[in-house]
Amino acid sequence: MDIKEIQNLIKFVSKSGVTEVAIEQGDFKITIKTDQIGEHVVVQQPVMAAPQQVAAPQVTTQAAPVAAETPAATEAAETPASSNLIEIKSPMIGTFYRKSAPEKPAFVNVGDTIKPGDVLCIVEAMKLFNEIESEVAGKIVKVLVDDTTPIEYDQPLFLVEPA
């Protein structure tokens, strides 16, 4: 099961009102649970190591409660929404990392040209580090999330000007 199928399954479960779905295909097992209101989606990662996982960054952080208005959200509100920009959204709930380790450079910066398959960031979910790859070609216009902050499913992470 690839990331697109998992994303579609999460969307279906959240819209259908079902509180839990479990799928097992061979050695791959995934359980999607929602609260009764359907606001939060929790994904249990596969038991097997997926090829998109990378070594954990050696970062120790404590997540502070997320305020309703973060600096990144304020900047996003100040940026006029242009019809030609593409939002790259988070495929899962987790912690957003711009780089693979504290001493390493960021995967992408504003102004960088990207193509499909380029790694844009890492999202840590349940102690698994998942590389998020670009599905579009273009230029990074804005990074909408600060490094090491908690993110939600379907939250915009980057604005890209398509090539």
C-alpha positions as CSV (number, residue, x, y, z in Angstrom):
1,M,0.0,0.0,0.0
2,D,1.6,3.3,-1.0
3,I,1.2,6.7,0.6
4,K,-1.5,7.9,-1.9
5,E,-3.7,4.9,-1.0
6,I,-3.2,5.5,2.7
7,Q,-4.1,9.2,2.2
8,N,-7.3,8.3,0.3
9,L,-8.2,5.7,3.0
10,I,-7.7,8.4,5.8
11,K,-9.9,10.8,3.8
12,F,-12.6,8.2,3.3
13,V,-12.6,7.1,7.0
14,S,-12.8,10.7,8.2
15,K,-15.7,11.5,5.9
16,S,-17.6,8.3,6.4
17,G,-18.1,8.6,10.2
18,V,-16.5,5.2,10.9
19,T,-14.5,5.2,14.1
20,E,-11.9,2.5,13.2
21,V,-10.7,0.6,10.2
22,A,-8.0,-2.1,10.2
23,I,-6.4,-3.5,7.0
24,E,-3.9,-6.3,6.8
25,Q,-2.1,-7.3,3.5
26,G,0.6,-9.8,4.1
27,D,3.2,-8.3,6.4
28,F,1.6,-4.8,6.1
29,K,-0.9,-3.8,8.7
30,I,-2.5,-0.4,9.2
31,T,-5.2,0.7,11.7
32,I,-6.9,4.1,11.3
33,K,-8.9,5.4,14.3
34,T,-10.9,8.5,14.6
35,D,-12.5,10.1,17.7
36,Q,-16.3,10.1,17.8
37,I,-16.5,13.6,16.4
38,G,-14.2,12.7,13.6
39,E,-11.8,15.6,14.1
40,H,-8.6,13.7,14.7
41,V,-7.1,10.8,12.7
42,V,-4.5,8.5,14.2
43,V,-2.5,6.2,11.9
44,Q,-0.7,3.1,13.1
45,Q,2.3,2.8,10.9
46,P,3.2,-0.5,9.3
47,V,5.1,-3.1,11.3
48,M,7.6,-3.6,8.5
49,A,10.2,-0.9,7.7
50,A,9.0,1.1,4.7
51,P,11.6,2.3,2.2
52,Q,10.7,5.9,2.8
53,Q,11.8,5.8,6.4
54,V,15.2,7.5,7.3
55,A,17.4,7.6,10.4
56,A,15.9,9.6,13.2
57,P,17.3,13.1,13.6
58,Q,19.1,13.4,17.0
59,V,16.9,16.2,18.2
60,T,15.4,16.5,21.7
61,T,12.4,18.8,21.8
62,Q,9.4,19.3,23.9
63,A,6.3,20.2,22.0
64,A,4.6,23.2,23.5
65,P,0.9,23.6,23.1
66,V,0.1,25.0,19.7
67,A,-1.5,28.5,19.9
68,A,-4.3,29.3,17.6
69,E,-2.2,31.9,15.8
70,T,1.4,30.8,15.2
71,P,4.0,33.0,13.4
72,A,3.8,30.6,10.4
73,A,0.1,30.9,10.3
74,T,0.3,34.7,10.5
75,E,2.8,34.8,7.6
76,A,0.5,32.5,5.6
77,A,-2.4,34.8,6.2
78,E,-0.4,37.8,5.1
79,T,0.7,36.1,1.9
80,P,-2.0,36.7,-0.8
81,A,-3.3,33.5,-2.2
82,S,-2.2,33.3,-5.8
83,S,-4.2,31.1,-8.1
84,N,-1.0,29.7,-9.8
85,L,0.7,28.5,-6.6
86,I,0.4,24.9,-5.5
87,E,0.1,24.0,-1.8
88,I,2.1,20.9,-0.7
89,K,0.1,19.4,2.2
90,S,1.0,17.0,5.0
91,P,0.0,13.4,4.3
92,M,-0.1,12.7,8.1
93,I,-0.1,14.0,11.6
94,G,3.3,14.3,13.2
95,T,6.3,16.5,13.8
96,F,7.7,18.5,10.8
97,Y,11.5,18.5,10.2
98,R,13.2,20.6,7.5
99,K,16.5,18.6,7.8
100,S,17.6,15.1,8.4
101,A,19.8,16.0,11.4
102,P,20.5,19.3,13.3
103,E,23.9,19.8,11.7
104,K,22.6,19.0,8.2
105,P,21.3,21.6,5.7
106,A,17.5,21.9,5.1
107,F,16.1,19.6,2.3
108,V,14.7,22.7,0.5
109,N,14.8,26.4,0.9
110,V,12.8,29.3,-0.6
111,G,13.9,29.8,-4.2
112,D,15.0,26.1,-4.7
113,T,13.8,24.3,-7.8
114,I,12.2,21.0,-7.1
115,K,11.0,18.1,-9.3
116,P,8.8,15.1,-8.6
117,G,10.5,12.7,-6.2
118,D,12.7,15.3,-4.4
119,V,12.6,15.0,-0.6
120,L,11.1,18.2,0.8
121,C,11.0,17.4,4.6
122,I,10.5,14.6,7.1
123,V,7.4,14.0,9.2
124,E,7.9,12.0,12.4
125,A,4.8,10.0,13.3
126,M,4.9,7.4,16.1
127,K,8.7,7.3,16.2
128,L,8.8,6.6,12.4
129,F,10.5,9.2,10.2
130,N,8.8,9.5,6.8
131,E,10.3,11.4,3.9
132,I,7.8,13.6,2.2
133,E,8.6,13.8,-1.5
134,S,7.4,16.3,-4.1
135,E,4.8,15.3,-6.6
136,V,5.2,18.5,-8.6
137,A,7.9,20.4,-10.4
138,G,8.5,24.0,-9.6
139,K,10.1,26.6,-7.3
140,I,9.6,26.8,-3.5
141,V,8.0,30.2,-2.9
142,K,7.3,29.8,0.8
143,V,7.8,27.4,3.7
144,L,4.7,27.6,5.8
145,V,5.7,25.6,8.9
146,D,8.6,26.1,11.3
147,D,11.1,23.3,11.9
148,T,10.3,20.8,14.7
149,T,6.7,21.9,15.0
150,P,3.6,19.6,15.3
151,I,1.5,19.4,12.1
152,E,-1.9,18.1,11.3
153,Y,-3.1,15.9,8.4
154,D,-3.7,17.9,5.2
155,Q,-2.0,21.0,6.7
156,P,-0.2,23.1,4.0
157,L,3.6,22.9,4.4
158,F,5.0,24.6,1.2
159,L,3.9,26.9,-1.5
160,V,5.3,26.0,-4.9
161,E,5.2,28.0,-8.2
162,P,4.7,25.3,-10.8
163,A,7.3,25.0,-13.6
